[in-house]
Amino acid sequence: MSRFDGSRQATARDTRRRNGSTPGHDKETNPMNNVADELALRKLLAIYSDACWRKDGDSFASAWAEDGEWLLVGQKLVGKAMILGFWEQFMQNFTSTWQVQHTMILELDGDLGRGRIYVDEHVVLPNGGGMFNRGIYHDDYAKVDGRWLFKRRHFDLVHKSMLADAGTAYSTLPYGPAPVDPDRNRPATPPLEQVLP
C-alpha cells in the first residue's frame, strides 16, 4: 500500500504540522508560537539598557506600563510618572552607566510574562571613580496594545565593588534611539595612539 493511499493518520499528522501543532502541543501551547514575543521582550530589555547609557528619559519611560512597579534600593515606585521621576534624579549621581542584561530566563503565558534577568553594571562617578554592580531583576511583563512593557521589576543587588579609578572614558556622539548611527562617516574613535600603552 502506497503512503499516498489516503492514510488518515498521515493526513491528520500533516494537518497538525500545517496548523503549527503536534501531538501534546496544540497551537496555543506550542513553544514556537512564543518566539516572536520572546524576541520582543529581549528588545525591551535592550531598550532599557540603551536608555540608561544615553540617559534618555523618553526611551526609559516607553518601556513601562502606566501602572508599572519598580522595586530597588529600598524603594517601591508605582506608576510610570513616579518611576521616571526617581530614575532621572537617580541617574544624576553617575557620569555614565554601562549596563548589560543577560542570562535571560523568560516565561510567557498569552499577554503576560515573567523573567529572571542577570545584570552587570559599570558605573562612572563624577569624581573619576567607579562602581561595578551585579544584580538580578525579577520581572513581570504585560503586552499592551501589541507592545510588551514592564509591569513590575524587582531588583536584587548581589554584589558591589567600588573602584578608585574607573579608567578612561572616551567621548561619544549623542546616539539617539537605537539602532541609528548618528554619523556613518565619522572615524572610529579613539585613535590608535590613545589605546595602546
Z-matrix of the N, CA and C atoms (Angstrom, degrees):
N
C 1 1.468
C 2 1.522 1 109.36
N 3 1.295 2 116.57 1 128.08
C 4 1.460 3 121.35 2 -178.84
C 5 1.517 4 110.81 3 -70.23
N 6 1.331 5 117.15 4 149.58
C 7 1.472 6 121.06 5 176.55
C 8 1.519 7 110.99 6 -69.84
N 9 1.354 8 117.94 7 -7.33
C 10 1.464 9 121.48 8 178.22
C 11 1.523 10 111.55 9 -99.25
N 12 1.346 11 117.30 10 9.75
C 13 1.455 12 120.38 11 -174.35
C 14 1.525 13 113.12 12 -87.42
N 15 1.296 14 118.23 13 40.83
C 16 1.462 15 120.81 14 171.15
C 17 1.506 16 114.84 15 76.34
N 18 1.312 17 117.85 16 30.36
C 19 1.461 18 120.34 17 178.53
C 20 1.520 19 110.34 18 -62.29
N 21 1.327 20 115.30 19 120.50
C 22 1.463 21 118.79 20 179.81
C 23 1.530 22 111.16 21 -65.03
N 24 1.321 23 116.07 22 -35.59
C 25 1.456 24 118.58 23 179.80
C 26 1.516 25 111.16 24 -63.37
N 27 1.333 26 116.16 25 -44.42
C 28 1.460 27 119.57 26 179.99
C 29 1.521 28 110.49 27 -64.40
N 30 1.358 29 116.45 28 -40.67
C 31 1.465 30 120.09 29 179.47
C 32 1.515 31 111.07 30 -62.47
N 33 1.328 32 117.11 31 -44.59
C 34 1.464 33 120.83 32 179.68
C 35 1.524 34 110.65 33 -64.07
N 36 1.337 35 116.28 34 -40.70
C 37 1.460 36 120.10 35 179.69
C 38 1.525 37 110.92 36 -63.49
N 39 1.339 38 116.27 37 -44.46
C 40 1.462 39 120.08 38 -179.66
C 41 1.522 40 110.99 39 -64.83
N 42 1.340 41 116.68 40 -38.43
C 43 1.468 42 120.40 41 178.24
C 44 1.518 43 110.76 42 -62.65
N 45 1.339 44 116.47 43 -43.66
C 46 1.464 45 119.55 44 178.93
C 47 1.518 46 110.89 45 -61.24
N 48 1.330 47 116.14 46 -40.34
C 49 1.467 48 119.18 47 179.69
C 50 1.520 49 111.35 48 -63.96
N 51 1.346 50 116.77 49 -43.56
C 52 1.459 51 119.98 50 179.66
C 53 1.522 52 111.55 51 -63.21
N 54 1.324 53 116.61 52 -34.11
C 55 1.458 54 121.27 53 -178.74
C 56 1.524 55 113.05 54 -85.04
N 57 1.310 56 116.04 55 1.07
C 58 1.463 57 118.86 56 177.75
C 59 1.503 58 113.66 57 78.65
N 60 1.349 59 118.34 58 24.15
C 61 1.452 60 120.37 59 179.55
C 62 1.512 61 110.21 60 -131.18
N 63 1.314 62 115.20 61 153.82
C 64 1.451 63 122.53 62 176.81
C 65 1.516 64 107.21 63 -133.85
N 66 1.329 65 118.19 64 163.57
C 67 1.459 66 119.29 65 179.59
C 68 1.526 67 110.68 66 -53.54
N 69 1.342 68 115.78 67 129.39
C 70 1.454 69 120.49 68 -179.08
C 71 1.511 70 113.61 69 85.81
N 72 1.342 71 117.90 70 -6.88
C 73 1.466 72 122.47 71 179.66
C 74 1.521 73 108.07 72 -137.76
N 75 1.327 74 117.09 73 89.46
C 76 1.455 75 117.88 74 177.68
C 77 1.523 76 109.07 75 -73.56
N 78 1.315 77 116.43 76 176.07
C 79 1.461 78 120.92 77 -171.96
C 80 1.523 79 112.10 78 -59.50
N 81 1.353 80 116.70 79 -35.41
C 82 1.460 81 119.89 80 -176.25
C 83 1.527 82 112.37 81 -71.69
N 84 1.346 83 117.72 82 -29.98
C 85 1.453 84 120.18 83 -175.11
C 86 1.518 85 113.18 84 -105.74
N 87 1.301 86 117.97 85 -0.65
C 88 1.460 87 120.90 86 179.75
C 89 1.522 88 109.63 87 -62.80
N 90 1.343 89 118.03 88 121.31
C 91 1.466 90 119.82 89 -178.19
C 92 1.525 91 114.11 90 -56.95
N 93 1.340 92 117.13 91 -27.38
C 94 1.460 93 118.99 92 -179.20
C 95 1.518 94 112.01 93 -64.06
N 96 1.341 95 117.54 94 -24.31
C 97 1.456 96 120.02 95 179.88
C 98 1.524 97 112.22 96 -73.09
N 99 1.328 98 117.58 97 -11.84
C 100 1.457 99 121.60 98 -179.15
C 101 1.527 100 113.07 99 -94.95
N 102 1.317 101 117.49 100 -3.67
C 103 1.466 102 120.01 101 -173.99
C 104 1.529 103 111.49 102 -60.17
N 105 1.334 104 117.12 103 -48.05
C 106 1.470 105 120.18 104 -178.20
C 107 1.521 106 110.83 105 -63.27
N 108 1.334 107 117.00 106 -39.35
C 109 1.461 108 120.13 107 179.33
C 110 1.527 109 110.90 108 -67.62
N 111 1.315 110 117.30 109 -40.34
C 112 1.465 111 119.19 110 178.89
C 113 1.522 112 110.94 111 -64.92
N 114 1.315 113 117.29 112 -39.71
C 115 1.461 114 119.90 113 176.43
C 116 1.527 115 110.93 114 -62.47
N 117 1.334 116 116.66 115 -39.32
C 118 1.462 117 120.42 116 178.08
C 119 1.526 118 111.14 117 -64.45
N 120 1.329 119 117.35 118 -37.31
C 121 1.462 120 120.32 119 177.17
C 122 1.521 121 111.21 120 -67.37
N 123 1.307 122 117.28 121 -39.50
C 124 1.464 123 120.12 122 177.54
C 125 1.534 124 110.39 123 -64.04
N 126 1.319 125 116.81 124 -35.94
C 127 1.463 126 119.91 125 175.98
C 128 1.530 127 110.37 126 -66.97
N 129 1.333 128 117.06 127 -39.27
C 130 1.469 129 120.46 128 176.82
C 131 1.522 130 110.98 129 -58.02
N 132 1.325 131 116.94 130 -44.27
C 133 1.463 132 121.19 131 178.88
C 134 1.525 133 111.08 132 -64.19
N 135 1.323 134 116.21 133 -38.78
C 136 1.463 135 120.01 134 178.76
C 137 1.524 136 111.20 135 -66.72
N 138 1.335 137 117.47 136 -40.44
C 139 1.467 138 121.23 137 177.78
C 140 1.529 139 110.25 138 -60.52
N 141 1.316 140 116.46 139 -39.95
C 142 1.463 141 122.07 140 178.74
C 143 1.533 142 110.72 141 -59.69
N 144 1.338 143 116.70 142 -50.73
C 145 1.464 144 120.31 143 -179.59
C 146 1.526 145 111.89 144 -65.66
N 147 1.328 146 116.60 145 -38.96
C 148 1.461 147 121.16 146 178.40
C 149 1.529 148 110.48 147 -62.75
N 150 1.337 149 117.03 148 -40.07
C 151 1.463 150 120.93 149 178.37
C 152 1.529 151 111.06 150 -64.70
N 153 1.338 152 116.66 151 -36.73
C 154 1.468 153 119.66 152 178.09
C 155 1.525 154 111.16 153 -65.06
N 156 1.324 155 117.11 154 -42.24
C 157 1.465 156 120.44 155 179.20
C 158 1.527 157 110.84 156 -63.34
N 159 1.326 158 116.70 157 -41.81
C 160 1.459 159 120.90 158 -175.43
C 161 1.531 160 113.04 159 -90.27
N 162 1.334 161 117.02 160 -4.76
C 163 1.466 162 121.96 161 -175.49
C 164 1.528 163 110.66 162 52.34
N 165 1.314 164 114.51 163 47.88
C 166 1.467 165 122.15 164 -176.54
C 167 1.525 166 108.38 165 -100.99
N 168 1.313 167 116.72 166 100.56
C 169 1.452 168 121.40 167 -177.66
C 170 1.518 169 113.77 168 -63.56
N 171 1.336 170 117.29 169 -36.41
C 172 1.460 171 119.92 170 -179.98
C 173 1.525 172 111.14 171 -64.20
N 174 1.338 173 116.33 172 -45.08
C 175 1.468 174 119.76 173 179.03
C 176 1.521 175 110.73 174 -65.59
N 177 1.333 176 116.35 175 -41.22
C 178 1.458 177 120.42 176 179.52
C 179 1.530 178 110.23 177 -60.96
N 180 1.325 179 116.78 178 -48.06
C 181 1.465 180 120.93 179 -177.79
C 182 1.522 181 111.49 180 -65.13
N 183 1.342 182 117.07 181 -32.06
C 184 1.468 183 120.22 182 -177.45
C 185 1.519 184 112.32 183 -65.33
N 186 1.334 185 117.44 184 -15.22
C 187 1.458 186 121.14 185 -177.91
C 188 1.526 187 112.93 186 -85.59
N 189 1.336 188 116.84 187 -7.78
C 190 1.466 189 120.70 188 -172.32
C 191 1.524 190 112.79 189 -108.94
N 192 1.338 191 115.23 190 145.09
C 193 1.459 192 120.72 191 168.90
C 194 1.527 193 108.91 192 -70.86
N 195 1.315 194 116.76 193 154.39
C 196 1.468 195 120.88 194 -177.95
C 197 1.523 196 111.92 195 -57.69
N 198 1.336 197 116.96 196 -35.44
C 199 1.458 198 120.67 197 -179.07
C 200 1.530 199 111.97 198 -104.61
N 201 1.333 200 115.73 199 26.74
C 202 1.457 201 120.42 200 -178.11
C 203 1.525 202 113.10 201 -62.63
N 204 1.325 203 115.41 202 158.89
C 205 1.460 204 122.44 203 176.56
C 206 1.524 205 109.13 204 -125.53
N 207 1.337 206 115.67 205 139.89
C 208 1.469 207 121.87 206 178.70
C 209 1.521 208 107.89 207 -131.78
N 210 1.321 209 116.05 208 119.24
C 211 1.458 210 121.85 209 179.21
C 212 1.522 211 108.23 210 -114.56
N 213 1.333 212 116.75 211 119.25
C 214 1.460 213 122.11 212 177.10
C 215 1.527 214 108.77 213 -162.67
N 216 1.327 215 114.68 214 154.52
C 217 1.473 216 124.35 215 178.75
C 218 1.540 217 112.27 216 38.03
N 219 1.318 218 116.16 217 49.26
C 220 1.449 219 121.42 218 176.15
C 221 1.516 220 115.78 219 76.77
N 222 1.326 221 117.39 220 3.13
C 223 1.464 222 121.88 221 -177.98
C 224 1.523 223 110.24 222 -103.64
N 225 1.330 224 115.61 223 148.35
C 226 1.459 225 121.44 224 168.26
C 227 1.513 226 107.26 225 -126.28
N 228 1.321 227 115.45 226 109.88
C 229 1.456 228 122.45 227 -176.02
C 230 1.520 229 108.71 228 -107.97
N 231 1.314 230 116.06 229 129.49
C 232 1.461 231 121.28 230 -175.70
C 233 1.526 232 109.38 231 -122.98
N 234 1.331 233 116.20 232 125.71
C 235 1.456 234 121.92 233 179.58
C 236 1.513 235 111.37 234 97.63
N 237 1.335 236 115.43 235 142.18
C 238 1.467 237 120.75 236 -176.53
C 239 1.526 238 112.31 237 -57.59
N 240 1.339 239 118.21 238 -40.86
C 241 1.467 240 120.99 239 -177.11
C 242 1.521 241 111.05 240 -63.87
N 243 1.339 242 117.41 241 -43.61
C 244 1.466 243 120.38 242 179.43
C 245 1.526 244 111.22 243 -66.99
N 246 1.329 245 115.98 244 -40.44
C 247 1.468 246 120.40 245 179.03
C 248 1.530 247 110.30 246 -61.47
N 249 1.324 248 116.68 247 -47.43
C 250 1.461 249 120.53 248 -178.87
C 251 1.524 250 111.05 249 -64.08
N 252 1.332 251 117.46 250 -43.17
C 253 1.459 252 120.34 251 -179.50
C 254 1.519 253 111.96 252 -60.40
N 255 1.340 254 117.02 253 -43.13
C 256 1.462 255 120.09 254 178.03
C 257 1.515 256 110.91 255 -65.55
N 258 1.343 257 116.59 256 -44.76
C 259 1.469 258 121.09 257 -177.60
C 260 1.523 259 110.94 258 -60.55
N 261 1.329 260 117.78 259 -44.40
C 262 1.468 261 120.62 260 -179.04
C 263 1.518 262 110.68 261 -62.61
N 264 1.319 263 117.89 262 -40.16
C 265 1.460 264 120.99 263 178.95
C 266 1.528 265 110.70 264 -70.89
N 267 1.320 266 116.63 265 -42.23
C 268 1.459 267 122.05 266 -178.80
C 269 1.528 268 111.32 267 -62.58
N 270 1.325 269 116.79 268 -40.88
C 271 1.465 270 120.57 269 -176.41
C 272 1.518 271 112.55 270 -69.73
N 273 1.321 272 118.50 271 -15.36
C 274 1.462 273 120.80 272 176.63
C 275 1.530 274 112.19 273 -67.48
N 276 1.335 275 117.26 274 -15.26
C 277 1.461 276 121.35 275 178.36
C 278 1.522 277 113.00 276 -77.28
N 279 1.328 278 117.04 277 -9.97
C 280 1.459 279 120.72 278 -172.33
C 281 1.523 280 111.13 279 -125.57
N 282 1.333 281 115.26 280 140.03
C 283 1.462 282 119.87 281 173.56
C 284 1.521 283 109.94 282 -70.99
N 285 1.326 284 116.08 283 -42.15
C 286 1.462 285 120.44 284 177.10
C 287 1.526 286 108.96 285 -155.63
N 288 1.325 287 114.39 286 156.77
C 289 1.468 288 121.19 287 179.41
C 290 1.520 289 108.61 288 -134.99
N 291 1.317 290 114.93 289 114.44
C 292 1.474 291 121.26 290 177.60
C 293 1.519 292 106.76 291 -102.67
N 294 1.311 293 116.68 292 109.10
C 295 1.458 294 121.63 293 -173.96
C 296 1.521 295 110.17 294 -119.03
N 297 1.318 296 115.18 295 132.61
C 298 1.465 297 121.32 296 175.99
C 299 1.525 298 107.85 297 -122.88
N 300 1.332 299 115.95 298 120.27
C 301 1.458 300 121.75 299 175.38
C 302 1.526 301 107.62 300 -101.73
N 303 1.313 302 116.02 301 125.83
C 304 1.465 303 119.70 302 -173.80
C 305 1.527 304 109.98 303 -146.87
N 306 1.332 305 116.17 304 -173.97
C 307 1.464 306 122.46 305 -177.45
C 308 1.529 307 108.69 306 44.99
N 309 1.310 308 114.68 307 61.67
C 310 1.465 309 121.91 308 -174.50
C 311 1.525 310 110.29 309 -88.56
N 312 1.325 311 116.33 310 117.22
C 313 1.454 312 121.83 311 176.08
C 314 1.521 313 106.61 312 -109.46
N 315 1.319 314 116.79 313 108.52
C 316 1.458 315 122.69 314 -171.87
C 317 1.518 316 110.83 315 -116.87
N 318 1.321 317 115.75 316 142.49
C 319 1.455 318 121.70 317 176.89
C 320 1.522 319 108.19 318 -134.90
N 321 1.326 320 116.47 319 127.20
C 322 1.459 321 121.62 320 -175.55
C 323 1.522 322 110.85 321 -116.26
N 324 1.318 323 114.85 322 144.93
C 325 1.464 324 121.23 323 176.11
C 326 1.523 325 107.47 324 -145.05
N 327 1.326 326 116.03 325 91.52
C 328 1.457 327 120.49 326 -177.38
C 329 1.517 328 110.78 327 66.00
N 330 1.334 329 116.85 328 -122.61
C 331 1.466 330 121.57 329 -178.89
C 332 1.525 331 112.85 330 -95.08
N 333 1.316 332 117.14 331 15.96
C 334 1.460 333 121.92 332 177.45
C 335 1.520 334 109.05 333 -125.19
N 336 1.320 335 116.29 334 155.47
C 337 1.453 336 119.89 335 179.23
C 338 1.509 337 111.08 336 -155.30
N 339 1.323 338 114.76 337 163.28
C 340 1.453 339 122.18 338 175.85
C 341 1.515 340 108.64 339 -134.79
N 342 1.329 341 116.37 340 154.35
C 343 1.446 342 119.13 341 178.27
C 344 1.515 343 112.30 342 -154.20
N 345 1.327 344 114.78 343 152.23
C 346 1.463 345 121.62 344 167.70
C 347 1.519 346 106.21 345 -118.76
N 348 1.331 347 115.62 346 121.66
C 349 1.462 348 121.90 347 -171.77
C 350 1.528 349 109.08 348 -124.57
N 351 1.315 350 116.69 349 126.00
C 352 1.462 351 121.67 350 177.57
C 353 1.524 352 108.84 351 -90.81
N 354 1.338 353 116.04 352 138.41
C 355 1.464 354 121.66 353 -170.04
C 356 1.529 355 110.52 354 -129.93
N 357 1.323 356 115.95 355 133.13
C 358 1.469 357 123.00 356 168.69
C 359 1.520 358 108.18 357 -116.00
N 360 1.327 359 116.63 358 134.58
C 361 1.468 360 121.87 359 178.92
C 362 1.519 361 110.26 360 -131.11
N 363 1.312 362 115.48 361 135.33
C 364 1.461 363 121.77 362 169.78
C 365 1.520 364 106.75 363 -117.60
N 366 1.318 365 115.63 364 114.73
C 367 1.457 366 121.81 365 -174.35
C 368 1.519 367 109.39 366 -111.12
N 369 1.319 368 117.15 367 133.09
C 370 1.473 369 122.36 368 173.51
C 371 1.521 370 107.72 369 -99.61
N 372 1.328 371 115.54 370 130.57
C 373 1.461 372 122.25 371 -178.38
C 374 1.522 373 110.80 372 -97.24
N 375 1.322 374 118.05 373 156.29
C 376 1.473 375 120.58 374 -178.63
C 377 1.527 376 113.92 375 -59.24
N 378 1.327 377 118.46 376 -25.91
C 379 1.473 378 120.87 377 -179.54
C 380 1.521 379 113.52 378 -82.41
N 381 1.332 380 117.04 379 4.27
C 382 1.458 381 121.28 380 -179.97
C 383 1.508 382 113.35 381 92.69
N 384 1.320 383 116.49 382 -11.41
C 385 1.453 384 119.87 383 175.55
C 386 1.515 385 110.91 384 -80.17
N 387 1.309 386 114.54 385 -174.69
C 388 1.448 387 118.00 386 -178.11
C 389 1.519 388 111.86 387 -149.13
N 390 1.298 389 115.20 388 175.47
C 391 1.452 390 122.16 389 -179.66
C 392 1.526 391 107.93 390 -146.57
N 393 1.320 392 115.06 391 133.16
C 394 1.463 393 119.89 392 176.36
C 395 1.519 394 108.02 393 -114.82
N 396 1.323 395 116.11 394 123.71
C 397 1.458 396 121.81 395 -176.95
C 398 1.516 397 110.99 396 -119.43
N 399 1.326 398 114.81 397 145.72
C 400 1.459 399 121.05 398 168.53
C 401 1.517 400 107.76 399 -127.38
N 402 1.328 401 115.63 400 135.26
C 403 1.449 402 119.09 401 -179.19
C 404 1.508 403 111.77 402 -154.99
N 405 1.326 404 114.19 403 179.12
C 406 1.459 405 121.52 404 -178.47
C 407 1.526 406 108.57 405 -132.79
N 408 1.317 407 115.98 406 129.96
C 409 1.456 408 122.11 407 172.90
C 410 1.528 409 108.91 408 -98.70
N 411 1.327 410 115.24 409 131.61
C 412 1.462 411 122.30 410 170.40
C 413 1.530 412 106.04 411 -106.66
N 414 1.306 413 116.53 412 112.29
C 415 1.466 414 122.10 413 -168.31
C 416 1.521 415 112.93 414 -111.76
N 417 1.332 416 114.47 415 148.02
C 418 1.464 417 123.35 416 162.79
C 419 1.524 418 106.59 417 -118.82
N 420 1.330 419 116.57 418 136.59
C 421 1.458 420 121.81 419 -179.64
C 422 1.524 421 109.69 420 -121.27
N 423 1.314 422 115.45 421 154.23
C 424 1.459 423 121.33 422 174.48
C 425 1.523 424 108.74 423 -139.90
N 426 1.318 425 115.34 424 140.10
C 427 1.458 426 121.21 425 176.66
C 428 1.525 427 107.78 426 -93.29
N 429 1.334 428 115.59 427 113.98
C 430 1.460 429 121.89 428 -175.49
C 431 1.527 430 108.66 429 -120.01
N 432 1.335 431 116.51 430 120.10
C 433 1.466 432 121.16 431 -178.71
C 434 1.529 433 111.52 432 51.53
N 435 1.327 434 115.39 433 40.89
C 436 1.463 435 120.77 434 176.01
C 437 1.512 436 115.51 435 84.05
N 438 1.346 437 118.16 436 0.18
C 439 1.475 438 121.39 437 -179.22
C 440 1.517 439 110.09 438 -118.73
N 441 1.331 440 115.54 439 136.30
C 442 1.458 441 120.29 440 174.30
C 443 1.526 442 109.57 441 -78.89
N 444 1.335 443 115.94 442 135.19
C 445 1.460 444 122.58 443 -179.27
C 446 1.525 445 109.50 444 -136.18
N 447 1.327 446 114.80 445 160.86
C 448 1.455 447 119.27 446 173.47
C 449 1.523 448 109.44 447 -75.98
N 450 1.318 449 115.57 448 123.93
C 451 1.456 450 121.60 449 173.64
C 452 1.533 451 110.25 450 -93.72
N 453 1.334 452 114.57 451 -33.83
C 454 1.464 453 120.37 452 179.73
C 455 1.517 454 108.90 453 -159.70
N 456 1.337 455 116.33 454 135.35
C 457 1.463 456 122.20 455 173.33
C 458 1.527 457 107.71 456 -130.09
N 459 1.309 458 115.85 457 125.53
C 460 1.463 459 121.86 458 177.92
C 461 1.519 460 107.07 459 -119.97
N 462 1.335 461 116.24 460 115.40
C 463 1.469 462 121.22 461 -172.97
C 464 1.522 463 110.63 462 -103.91
N 465 1.324 464 115.64 463 125.38
C 466 1.460 465 122.65 464 171.62
C 467 1.520 466 108.54 465 -106.57
N 468 1.337 467 116.92 466 115.04
C 469 1.461 468 120.96 467 173.14
C 470 1.522 469 107.62 468 -80.32
N 471 1.327 470 117.18 469 122.86
C 472 1.457 471 120.35 470 -176.10
C 473 1.521 472 112.92 471 -109.43
N 474 1.339 473 117.84 472 -15.92
C 475 1.464 474 120.31 473 179.31
C 476 1.524 475 109.23 474 -159.05
N 477 1.343 476 115.33 475 139.39
C 478 1.464 477 120.55 476 175.39
C 479 1.515 478 108.66 477 -138.72
N 480 1.330 479 117.17 478 132.60
C 481 1.458 480 122.88 479 174.53
C 482 1.522 481 108.31 480 -123.63
N 483 1.330 482 116.21 481 128.83
C 484 1.463 483 120.70 482 175.20
C 485 1.524 484 108.49 483 -91.90
N 486 1.321 485 116.08 484 137.33
C 487 1.458 486 122.26 485 -177.79
C 488 1.517 487 109.30 486 -117.32
N 489 1.350 488 116.17 487 128.96
C 490 1.465 489 119.75 488 178.64
C 491 1.518 490 110.79 489 -67.32
N 492 1.324 491 116.37 490 -32.67
C 493 1.466 492 121.57 491 -179.40
C 494 1.519 493 107.95 492 -130.70
N 495 1.310 494 116.54 493 117.40
C 496 1.469 495 120.91 494 -178.57
C 497 1.513 496 112.69 495 -80.84
N 498 1.342 497 116.55 496 -0.02
C 499 1.452 498 119.44 497 -178.65
C 500 1.517 499 111.39 498 90.98
N 501 1.312 500 116.20 499 -167.97
C 502 1.456 501 122.12 500 -177.71
C 503 1.526 502 110.25 501 -94.50
N 504 1.306 503 116.06 502 125.61
C 505 1.465 504 120.89 503 176.15
C 506 1.524 505 108.83 504 -101.79
N 507 1.313 506 116.53 505 122.06
C 508 1.458 507 121.25 506 179.67
C 509 1.526 508 109.58 507 -95.11
N 510 1.305 509 115.74 508 146.23
C 511 1.463 510 120.04 509 -178.32
C 512 1.527 511 110.00 510 -71.80
N 513 1.311 512 115.62 511 147.63
C 514 1.456 513 122.03 512 175.94
C 515 1.523 514 108.90 513 -132.10
N 516 1.315 515 115.13 514 159.74
C 517 1.458 516 120.01 515 176.36
C 518 1.531 517 109.81 516 -72.93
N 519 1.320 518 117.64 517 157.27
C 520 1.470 519 119.03 518 170.27
C 521 1.527 520 108.85 519 -69.03
N 522 1.323 521 116.00 520 102.67
C 523 1.458 522 120.63 521 -171.33
C 524 1.524 523 113.82 522 -65.24
N 525 1.314 524 117.53 523 -39.96
C 526 1.458 525 119.61 524 -168.49
C 527 1.521 526 109.27 525 79.22
N 528 1.328 527 117.28 526 175.02
C 529 1.472 528 120.19 527 -178.04
C 530 1.525 529 111.92 528 -58.32
N 531 1.333 530 115.23 529 141.79
C 532 1.466 531 121.32 530 178.41
C 533 1.529 532 109.93 531 -68.76
N 534 1.334 533 117.69 532 154.94
C 535 1.454 534 128.15 533 5.75
C 536 1.530 535 114.29 534 -100.53
N 537 1.319 536 118.18 535 24.10
C 538 1.469 537 120.84 536 -175.34
C 539 1.521 538 110.94 537 -68.26
N 540 1.314 539 116.60 538 133.39
C 541 1.467 540 123.32 539 172.15
C 542 1.524 541 106.58 540 -93.39
N 543 1.340 542 119.01 541 119.54
C 544 1.464 543 120.19 542 -172.33
C 545 1.522 544 114.97 543 -67.27
N 546 1.335 545 117.75 544 -24.76
C 547 1.466 546 119.91 545 179.90
C 548 1.518 547 108.59 546 -153.89
N 549 1.302 548 116.50 547 96.44
C 550 1.466 549 120.72 548 -176.19
C 551 1.523 550 112.43 549 -69.96
N 552 1.343 551 118.06 550 -14.33
C 553 1.463 552 121.18 551 -177.20
C 554 1.523 553 113.49 552 -97.10
N 555 1.322 554 117.47 553 -0.36
C 556 1.460 555 119.35 554 -178.18
C 557 1.529 556 109.98 555 -73.23
N 558 1.348 557 117.58 556 152.48
C 559 1.468 558 119.31 557 175.04
C 560 1.523 559 109.84 558 -71.72
N 561 1.329 560 115.98 559 153.04
C 562 1.465 561 120.20 560 175.49
C 563 1.522 562 108.49 561 -67.55
N 564 1.311 563 116.64 562 133.57
C 565 1.460 564 121.15 563 -176.53
C 566 1.524 565 109.97 564 -119.71
N 567 1.348 566 116.40 565 153.66
C 568 1.460 567 128.05 566 -2.32
C 569 1.527 568 111.28 567 -80.94
N 570 1.324 569 117.66 568 171.47
C 571 1.471 570 119.78 569 177.73
C 572 1.520 571 110.99 570 -67.99
N 573 1.317 572 115.55 571 157.04
C 574 1.458 573 122.56 572 -173.74
C 575 1.526 574 112.87 573 -54.02
N 576 1.339 575 117.85 574 -40.70
C 577 1.462 576 120.38 575 -176.07
C 578 1.523 577 112.41 576 -65.23
N 579 1.323 578 117.08 577 -20.20
C 580 1.467 579 119.60 578 177.41
C 581 1.527 580 113.07 579 -86.69
N 582 1.314 581 115.90 580 -11.23
C 583 1.463 582 120.06 581 -176.73
C 584 1.524 583 112.28 582 -98.20
N 585 1.340 584 116.10 583 -41.87
C 586 1.462 585 119.66 584 -177.49
C 587 1.517 586 110.58 585 -71.20
N 588 1.335 587 117.79 586 144.97
C 589 1.475 588 120.30 587 178.77
C 590 1.508 589 112.19 588 -69.62
